[in-house]
Amino acid sequence: MTTSDELAPVATPKMQENLDKIEALTQRLFEALAHKRAPNMALEGPGMDLYLKTGAALVKSLADNPASLLEAQVSYWGQAMKHYVDATHALAQGTMKPPADPGPKDRRFTNPLWDSHPYFNFVKQQYLIAAKGIEEASARLEGLAEIDRKRVDYFTRQIIDMMAPTNFLATNPDALERAIETEGESLVRGLENLVRDVERNHGDLVVTLADRDAFRVGQNIGTAEGSVVYRNRMFELIQYKPTTETVHKTPLLIFPPWINKFYILDLKPANSLIRWIVDQGFTLFVVSWKNPDRSYADVGMEDYVQDGFLTAIDQVKQITREKKVNTVGYCIAGTTLSLTLALMEKRKDRSVNSATFFTTLTDFSDQGEFTSFLQDDFVDGIEAQCKADGVLSSYFMTRTFSFLRANDLIWQPAIRSYMMGEAPPAFDLLFWNGDSTNLPGKMAVEYLRGLCQEDLFAGKGFPLMGEVLRVSDVKVPLCAIACETDHIAPWISSFNGIAQMGSADKTFILSESGHIAGIVNPPSKMKYGHYTSEAPVHNPNEWKGMATRHDGSWWPRWGEWLAARSGAMVPARAPGDAAHPVLAAAPGTYVGEAIEA
C-alpha cells in the first residue's frame, strides 16, 4: 500500500536551496516595504469627481437608452459563454485541442501555448473577450464631456492592461516554463530583482529598465571632449573641444530639458548629436542643468529664464566675443526658450540669431495623452506634494511617463525581471531614461498651471518678469523638428505652436519615430526618414499633405540650415578664456548628481 508521504514530491537540493532563499528574500521585501513613503492619494488615481461624472453618465445612459447597454452586456456574455461551451466541447472530445482562435494577434501572447494549450488558450480568449466588452461598455456611456471621456478611456485601458493574464505567474506560460527549467531559480532571481528595486526606491516599486552597472557617464557614455567653463546654481556650461581647424563664426548653444539629463545627446560616439555638430565645424556649448533638491523649492520659471537661459546666452557671447548666438531648445527647454525669446523681443535684445526647437510644445490647447494628468484633481495633488517635498520628485515624473506606455515600460519589464528572473539589459537609452531628475516645486506648478492647464502663452499671455509674453512675440528665424509618433509632444500640437510664432523665416521638419529616437537619429544608421514640405507653416494637415519623405536622418538638412545662419569660418576656439577658466572636464559635475526628494 502506498502512503501519502511516498506520493509527496521530493525537493532536490537545488530546489530546497531556492526555497530557503525565497524565505530570506521575502523577509527583506517586507522590511523594504515598511519604508514606503506615505501615499498621496490624489496621485494614485483620478479624483472622486470623475467617478461621480462617470456614474451619472451610466445612469443617464440606462435611462435614455437602456437597450444600448443591455446589448453590450448580452454581446459580452454571449461571446464568453459560447467560448466556454466550445472549449468544454473540445476537451470532451478527448483531443485536448482548444477551439478555433479567431484572433486578433496580440504581441503579449507570442508563446505557442497560448494557442495550443487548452488552459492558456481559454484564459487568453476570456481575457480578450472581457477586454472588448469593457471597452464597448465604456464607449456607450453618454453625456460625458470630451475631457472626461478621454480620462475614462485612459483609465479603462490601464485597468485592462493591468489585468492581462501575462502579468500573473499562474497564467504566464513563459514564466512557468522558465521556473520548471531552472528548478525555481528563475523565481529566486526574480524575487531578488523585486527586492532590489523596492529597496533602491525606499519602499516604492519602480522597475529597473537597464543595467545600472553597465554604464558610467563620462567613461562609456557622455564622453565627447569638452570643458565646463561656467557654473552657477542653475547649470554648468560645457564648451566642446573643436575637431575641425576652422569653425563657423556664430556659436551654437543647446538647452536640453531638465527632466532627465543632457547626455541623451551624447550617449555613444556612433549616435552622439554633440559629436556630430562639432564635426560639422560649429563652436558648441551645452547646458547641463542642476538636479534640484528641496533647497530649490522657490525656484520658478523666472529663475530658469534669468539665471539659466539669459545667463547662458550672455556667457557664450563673452567667451566667443560674438554679439549673437544660435540656440536650440529640446522639449520643455524649447518651451522655455520660446518664453525667453518672447521676453528678449519685448526688451529689444537681439542676442539670439536663430532658434531651433526639438519636439517643443508652446500651444497646449490639445493636452494629448497627458489629458488624464492635467486636470485639477492630479495637479492639486502635485501642488500639495511639491509643498511637502520642495520639489516634484523624479519618482512621480518617471511613473507618469511610464504609464503613458504601461505595457512597454511597466508590465513587460516587470514580467522579464520579476517572473522570468532576467537581468535588466545593458541599453544606454534605457539607462538614461532611468537617470531622471527632480523639478523645483514652484517651477513645476507654474508650468503645469500657467502653460499646460491655462495655455496662457498661446492665449491671453503668460506673465513673466514684468511682461506679458505671447507665442507671437517669437520673431527670430527658426527651425522646428517634431516627431511623427511622439506621444509626449505630438507633432501636430508642436506644429500649431510654431505656426503662431511671429517669425517670418520658419522651417518645419517632421522626423519619423518618437520623442527620443526621432531626434537621436544619426545619419550613419539610415534608420528613420523625415518629411519636408513646400507648404507654409500654417495648417498641419495641409503641410503633411504636400510633404515629401526623405530617407535617412534630418541632421544633415538641419546642419545646412544652421550653417547658412552661422557666418563665415574662423579659426577654431579652444574652450574657455582668461575670464572663464576650465572648471572641470565634460560631462561636468552636475550630471553625476542623484538627489532624492
C-alpha positions in Angstrom: 0.0 0.0 0.0 1.3 3.4 -0.9 1.5 6.1 1.8 0.8 9.8 1.3 4.5 10.5 2.2 5.6 8.4 -0.7 3.4 10.4 -3.1 4.7 13.8 -1.9 7.2 15.4 -4.3 10.8 15.3 -3.3 12.6 18.6 -3.3 16.0 18.4 -4.9 18.9 20.1 -3.1 18.8 22.9 -5.6 15.0 23.4 -5.1 15.5 23.4 -1.3 18.2 25.9 -1.6 16.0 28.1 -3.7 13.1 27.7 -1.2 15.4 28.9 1.6 16.5 31.9 -0.5 12.8 32.8 -1.2 12.1 32.8 2.6 15.1 35.2 3.3 14.2 37.4 0.3 10.6 37.6 1.4 11.7 38.9 4.8 13.8 41.6 3.1 10.9 42.6 0.9 8.6 43.1 3.9 11.3 45.2 5.6 11.7 47.3 2.5 8.0 47.9 2.0 7.8 49.2 5.6 9.8 52.2 4.4 7.4 53.2 1.7 6.5 56.9 1.7 3.1 57.9 2.8 0.9 57.8 -0.4 -0.5 61.0 -1.8 -3.9 59.6 -2.7 -4.5 62.4 -5.2 -1.7 61.0 -7.3 -2.8 57.3 -7.0 -5.8 57.7 -9.2 -8.5 60.1 -10.5 -10.4 62.2 -8.1 -13.9 61.4 -6.9 -15.3 63.9 -9.3 -14.5 61.7 -12.3 -16.2 58.7 -10.6 -19.3 60.8 -9.9 -19.4 62.0 -13.5 -18.9 58.5 -14.9 -21.6 57.2 -12.6 -24.0 59.9 -13.7 -23.3 59.1 -17.3 -24.0 55.5 -16.7 -27.4 56.3 -15.0 -28.2 58.7 -17.9 -27.4 56.0 -20.5 -29.5 53.5 -18.7 -32.4 55.9 -18.5 -32.1 57.3 -22.1 -31.0 54.2 -24.0 -31.2 51.1 -21.8 -31.2 48.8 -24.9 -27.7 50.0 -25.9 -26.0 48.9 -22.6 -28.1 45.8 -22.5 -27.0 44.9 -25.9 -23.3 45.4 -24.8 -23.9 43.1 -21.9 -25.7 40.4 -23.9 -22.9 40.5 -26.5 -20.2 40.1 -23.9 -22.0 37.2 -22.1 -22.9 35.6 -25.4 -19.3 35.6 -26.6 -17.9 34.5 -23.2 -20.4 31.6 -22.9 -20.0 30.5 -26.5 -16.3 30.3 -26.0 -16.7 28.4 -22.7 -19.1 25.9 -24.4 -16.7 25.5 -27.4 -13.7 24.9 -25.1 -15.7 22.4 -23.0 -16.8 20.6 -26.1 -13.3 20.4 -27.5 -12.0 18.9 -24.2 -14.9 16.5 -24.1 -13.7 15.1 -27.4 -10.5 14.0 -25.8 -8.4 15.8 -28.3 -7.0 18.4 -25.8 -7.2 20.9 -28.5 -8.7 24.4 -27.9 -11.4 25.8 -30.1 -10.5 27.8 -33.2 -8.8 31.0 -32.3 -10.3 34.0 -34.2 -7.6 36.4 -33.1 -6.6 39.2 -33.3 -3.0 38.6 -32.6 -1.5 40.3 -29.6 2.3 40.5 -29.1 1.8 39.7 -25.4 0.7 36.2 -26.4 3.6 35.0 -28.5 4.2 31.8 -26.6 2.7 28.9 -28.8 1.0 27.6 -25.7 -1.4 30.5 -25.8 -2.8 29.0 -29.0 -2.2 25.2 -28.5 -2.8 24.6 -24.8 -6.5 24.4 -23.7 -5.9 26.1 -20.4 -3.8 29.0 -21.6 -5.9 29.5 -24.7 -9.1 29.6 -22.6 -7.6 32.2 -20.3 -6.4 34.3 -23.2 -9.7 34.2 -25.1 -11.7 35.0 -22.0 -9.4 38.0 -21.2 -9.7 39.3 -24.8 -13.5 38.9 -24.8 -13.7 40.7 -21.4 -11.4 43.5 -22.6 -13.5 44.1 -25.6 -16.7 44.0 -23.6 -15.3 46.6 -21.1 -14.2 48.9 -23.9 -17.5 48.7 -25.7 -19.5 49.3 -22.5 -17.3 52.3 -21.7 -17.7 53.7 -25.3 -21.5 53.5 -24.9 -21.6 55.9 -21.9 -23.4 59.1 -22.9 -23.2 62.7 -21.6 -19.5 62.8 -20.7 -17.6 66.0 -21.6 -14.7 65.4 -24.1 -12.0 65.6 -21.4 -13.9 63.3 -19.1 -14.4 60.9 -22.0 -10.7 60.8 -22.7 -9.9 60.2 -19.0 -12.4 57.4 -18.7 -11.0 55.8 -21.8 -7.4 56.1 -20.5 -8.1 54.7 -17.0 -10.2 51.9 -18.6 -7.3 50.9 -20.8 -5.0 51.0 -17.7 -7.2 48.5 -15.9 -7.5 46.2 -18.9 -3.7 46.2 -19.4 -3.0 45.7 -15.7 -5.3 42.6 -15.6 -3.7 40.8 -18.6 -3.0 37.2 -17.8 0.6 37.6 -18.7 1.0 39.8 -15.6 0.3 36.9 -13.3 2.6 33.9 -12.6 -0.1 31.3 -12.6 -1.3 32.4 -16.1 2.0 33.1 -17.8 3.4 30.1 -19.6 6.8 31.7 -20.3 7.4 32.2 -16.6 6.1 28.8 -15.6 8.3 27.1 -18.2 11.3 29.0 -17.0 10.6 28.1 -13.4 10.4 24.4 -14.2 13.6 24.5 -16.4 15.6 26.2 -13.7 14.1 24.3 -10.7 12.8 27.5 -9.3 16.0 29.5 -9.7 14.3 32.0 -12.1 11.7 32.8 -9.4 14.5 33.4 -6.9 16.3 35.7 -9.3 13.0 37.5 -10.0 12.4 38.0 -6.3 15.9 39.3 -5.9 15.2 41.8 -8.6 12.0 42.8 -7.0 13.6 43.3 -3.6 16.4 45.2 -5.1 14.0 47.6 -6.8 11.9 48.2 -3.7 14.9 48.7 -1.5 16.5 51.1 -4.1 13.3 53.2 -4.2 12.7 53.3 -0.4 9.6 51.1 -0.4 8.2 52.2 -3.8 8.2 49.8 -6.7 9.9 51.2 -9.8 11.1 48.6 -12.4 14.7 48.9 -13.3 14.8 49.1 -17.1 18.5 48.9 -17.7 21.6 47.5 -16.0 22.8 50.4 -13.8 26.3 49.0 -13.6 26.8 48.8 -17.4 27.4 52.5 -17.9 29.3 55.3 -16.3 28.7 58.8 -17.6 32.0 60.2 -18.7 33.5 56.8 -19.1 31.5 54.8 -21.7 28.6 57.3 -22.4 28.7 61.1 -22.5 32.4 61.0 -23.5 32.6 63.8 -26.0 35.6 66.0 -25.2 34.9 69.4 -23.6 35.2 71.5 -20.6 32.9 73.2 -18.0 33.7 76.9 -18.5 31.0 78.4 -16.3 28.9 77.3 -13.3 26.1 78.8 -11.2 23.4 77.3 -9.0 21.2 76.5 -12.1 23.6 75.0 -14.6 27.1 74.1 -15.8 28.0 75.4 -19.2 30.1 73.0 -21.3 32.1 74.1 -24.3 33.1 71.2 -26.5 36.6 70.8 -28.0 36.7 71.6 -31.7 37.5 68.8 -34.1 38.0 71.0 -37.2 40.6 73.6 -37.8 38.0 76.3 -38.6 34.5 76.8 -37.2 31.5 78.9 -38.1 31.7 82.4 -36.5 28.4 82.3 -34.7 28.4 79.8 -31.8 25.6 77.3 -31.0 24.1 76.9 -27.6 21.9 73.9 -26.8 19.4 73.9 -23.9 18.4 70.3 -23.1 15.3 69.6 -21.0 15.9 69.5 -17.2 13.6 66.4 -17.0 16.4 63.8 -17.3 19.9 64.8 -18.2 21.7 66.3 -21.2 23.8 63.3 -22.2 20.9 61.9 -24.3 22.6 64.0 -26.9 25.9 62.2 -26.3 25.2 58.5 -25.5 27.8 56.7 -27.6 30.1 58.1 -30.3 28.0 56.5 -33.0 24.8 58.2 -32.0 26.1 61.4 -30.4 24.5 64.6 -31.8 27.0 66.6 -29.8 29.9 64.9 -31.6 28.2 65.3 -35.0 27.6 69.0 -34.5 31.2 69.6 -33.5 32.4 67.6 -36.5 30.4 69.9 -38.8 32.5 72.9 -37.7 30.3 74.6 -35.1 31.5 76.0 -31.7 29.2 74.1 -29.4 28.0 75.0 -25.9 25.6 72.7 -24.0 23.8 73.5 -20.7 23.9 70.8 -18.0 21.2 71.5 -15.5 21.5 71.2 -11.7 19.4 68.4 -10.3 17.4 70.3 -7.6 16.9 69.3 -4.0 14.4 70.8 -1.5 16.5 74.0 -1.2 15.3 74.9 -4.7 11.6 74.9 -3.7 11.2 78.5 -4.6 12.9 78.4 -8.0 10.4 79.2 -10.7 10.2 79.8 -14.4 11.6 83.3 -13.9 14.8 81.8 -12.4 15.2 79.4 -15.3 14.8 82.2 -17.8 17.0 84.7 -15.9 19.7 82.6 -14.3 19.5 79.8 -16.9 18.7 80.9 -20.4 19.7 84.6 -20.4 22.8 84.0 -18.3 24.0 81.1 -20.6 23.5 83.2 -23.7 25.4 86.1 -22.1 28.3 83.8 -21.1 28.6 82.3 -24.6 28.7 85.8 -26.1 31.5 86.8 -23.6 33.6 83.7 -24.3 33.4 83.8 -28.1 33.3 87.6 -28.2 30.3 87.4 -30.6 27.2 89.6 -30.5 24.8 86.8 -31.4 24.4 83.1 -30.8 22.3 80.4 -32.4 20.2 78.4 -29.9 18.5 75.0 -29.6 15.7 74.1 -27.1 14.6 70.5 -26.6 11.2 69.6 -25.2 10.5 71.7 -22.0 13.7 73.7 -22.7 12.2 74.5 -26.1 9.1 75.9 -24.4 11.2 78.0 -22.1 13.5 79.1 -24.9 10.3 80.4 -26.6 9.4 82.3 -23.5 12.9 83.7 -23.3 12.8 84.8 -27.0 9.5 86.5 -26.4 10.9 88.3 -23.4 14.0 89.3 -25.4 11.8 90.7 -28.2 9.9 92.8 -25.6 13.3 94.1 -24.4 14.7 94.7 -28.0 17.5 92.3 -27.1 18.9 90.9 -30.4 21.4 88.4 -28.9 19.8 85.4 -30.5 20.4 84.9 -34.2 18.2 81.9 -34.7 16.4 79.2 -32.8 15.9 75.5 -33.3 13.1 73.7 -31.4 13.3 69.9 -30.9 9.8 68.4 -30.0 8.6 71.6 -28.5 5.1 72.5 -27.3 4.0 76.1 -27.0 0.3 75.6 -27.7 -1.3 73.4 -25.1 -4.9 73.6 -26.3 -4.7 69.9 -27.0 -3.3 68.1 -24.0 -3.0 64.9 -25.8 -2.1 61.8 -23.8 -1.4 63.9 -20.8 -5.1 64.9 -20.5 -5.6 62.4 -17.7 -2.9 64.0 -15.6 -3.5 67.7 -16.3 -6.9 68.1 -14.6 -7.3 69.7 -11.2 -7.5 66.5 -9.2 -4.0 65.5 -10.2 -2.5 68.9 -10.4 -3.8 69.8 -7.0 -2.1 66.6 -5.7 1.1 67.6 -7.4 1.0 71.0 -5.9 0.5 69.6 -2.4 3.3 67.1 -2.9 5.6 70.0 -4.1 4.8 72.0 -0.9 5.6 69.0 1.2 8.8 68.0 -0.5 10.0 71.3 -2.0 10.4 69.5 -5.4 8.4 67.3 -7.7 10.3 64.1 -7.2 11.7 62.2 -10.2 9.7 59.2 -8.8 6.4 60.9 -9.8 7.7 62.1 -13.2 9.1 58.6 -14.0 5.8 56.9 -13.0 3.7 59.3 -15.1 5.7 58.9 -18.2 5.8 55.1 -17.8 2.1 54.8 -17.5 1.7 56.5 -20.9 3.3 53.3 -22.3 2.5 50.9 -19.5 2.8 47.7 -21.5 6.3 48.7 -22.7 7.7 50.4 -19.7 6.0 48.7 -16.7 4.3 45.4 -17.4 6.7 43.8 -19.9 9.8 44.9 -18.0 8.2 43.6 -14.7 7.5 40.2 -16.3 11.0 39.9 -17.6 12.6 41.0 -14.3 10.3 39.5 -11.6 8.8 36.4 -13.2 11.5 35.4 -15.7 14.3 36.4 -13.4 16.2 38.2 -16.2 18.8 40.8 -15.5 18.0 44.3 -16.9 19.6 44.8 -20.4 22.7 46.9 -20.9 20.8 49.5 -23.0 22.2 53.1 -23.0 18.9 54.7 -23.9 17.0 53.0 -21.1 19.9 53.7 -18.7 19.5 57.4 -19.5 15.7 57.1 -19.1 16.2 55.9 -15.6 18.6 58.7 -14.7 15.8 61.2 -14.0 15.8 64.4 -12.1 13.6 66.4 -9.7 11.8 69.6 -10.6 11.7 72.6 -8.3 8.3 72.8 -6.7 7.5 76.4 -7.7 8.6 75.8 -11.3 6.6 72.6 -11.7 3.4 74.2 -10.5 3.9 77.3 -12.7 4.5 75.1 -15.7 1.5 72.9 -15.1 -0.9 75.7 -14.2 0.0 78.5 -16.5 1.3 76.7 -19.6 -0.3 73.2 -19.6 -3.7 73.9 -18.0 -4.4 77.5 -18.8 -2.4 77.6 -22.1 -1.5 81.3 -21.4 1.4 81.5 -23.7 -0.7 80.7 -26.8 -3.7 82.5 -25.3 -4.1 85.7 -23.3 -0.4 85.9 -22.4 2.0 84.3 -19.9 3.2 86.8 -17.2 6.9 86.7 -16.6 9.4 89.3 -15.3 7.2 92.3 -15.7 6.0 91.4 -19.2 3.1 89.5 -20.7 4.5 87.1 -23.2 2.8 85.5 -26.2 3.9 82.9 -28.6 3.5 85.5 -31.4 6.4 87.5 -29.8 8.9 84.9 -31.0 10.3 86.5 -34.2 13.8 85.1 -34.8 14.5 82.8 -37.7 13.6 79.3 -36.6 13.7 75.6 -37.5 11.4 73.2 -35.7 11.8 69.4 -35.6 8.9 67.3 -34.5 8.5 63.5 -34.4 5.7 61.6 -36.2 4.8 59.2 -33.4 5.8 61.4 -30.4 3.3 60.8 -27.6 4.9 63.4 -25.3 4.9 66.3 -27.7 2.5 65.3 -30.6 3.8 66.7 -33.9 0.5 68.5 -34.7 0.5 70.3 -31.4 4.1 71.2 -31.9 3.3 72.5 -35.4 0.4 74.6 -34.2 2.6 76.4 -31.7 5.3 77.1 -34.3 2.6 78.3 -36.7 1.6 81.0 -34.2 5.1 82.3 -33.8 5.8 85.7 -35.4 8.9 84.7 -37.3 9.0 85.5 -41.0 11.6 82.7 -41.5 10.2 79.3 -40.5 11.3 75.8 -41.4 9.5 72.7 -40.2 10.9 69.2 -40.4 8.9 66.1 -39.4 11.1 63.1 -38.3 9.8 59.6 -38.2 9.7 57.7 -34.9 9.1 59.2 -31.4 10.2 61.7 -28.8 13.8 60.4 -28.4 14.5 58.0 -31.3 13.3 60.6 -33.8 15.8 63.2 -32.5 18.7 60.8 -31.7 18.8 59.5 -35.3 22.3 59.6 -36.7 22.8 59.7 -40.5 25.1 56.6 -40.4 22.2 54.4 -39.2 19.8 55.2 -42.1 17.0 54.1 -39.7 14.3 56.7 -39.8 13.4 59.1 -42.6 11.9 62.6 -42.4 9.5 64.9 -44.2 9.8 68.4 -45.5 7.1 70.4 -47.3 6.7 73.3 -49.7 3.5 74.3 -47.9 3.7 77.3 -45.5 3.7 76.6 -41.7 0.1 77.4 -41.3 -2.0 74.2 -41.3 -0.5 70.8 -40.2 -2.8 68.7 -42.4 -2.1 70.8 -45.5 1.6 70.8 -44.7 1.7 67.0 -44.4 -0.5 66.6 -47.5 2.2 68.4 -49.6 5.2 66.9 -47.8 8.0 64.8 -49.3 9.5 61.9 -47.5 13.3 61.7 -47.5 15.3 58.6 -46.5 17.7 58.9 -43.5 18.3 61.4 -40.8 17.2 65.1 -40.7 20.6 66.0 -39.1 22.3 67.0 -42.4 19.4 69.0 -43.6 19.3 70.9 -40.4 23.1 71.3 -40.5 22.8 73.0 -43.8 20.1 75.3 -42.5 22.2 76.1 -39.4 25.4 76.7 -41.5 23.6 79.3 -43.6 22.9 81.3 -40.4 26.2 80.8 -38.7 28.5 83.2 -40.6 32.0 82.8 -42.1 34.6 80.3 -41.0 37.1 81.4 -38.3 40.0 79.6 -36.5 38.7 77.0 -34.1 38.1 78.1 -30.5 39.6 76.3 -27.5 37.2 76.0 -24.5 37.0 79.0 -22.2 39.1 82.1 -22.0 41.1 84.1 -19.3 37.9 85.1 -17.6 36.4 81.6 -18.0 38.9 79.0 -16.9 38.2 75.3 -17.2 36.3 74.2 -14.1 36.0 70.6 -14.9 36.2 68.2 -17.8 33.0 67.3 -19.6 30.5 66.0 -18.8 30.9 68.1 -15.6 29.8 67.6 -12.0 26.1 68.3 -12.1 25.3 65.4 -14.4 26.5 62.9 -11.8 24.3 64.1 -9.0 21.4 61.9 -8.0 19.4 63.8 -5.4 16.4 62.3 -3.6 13.5 64.4 -2.7 
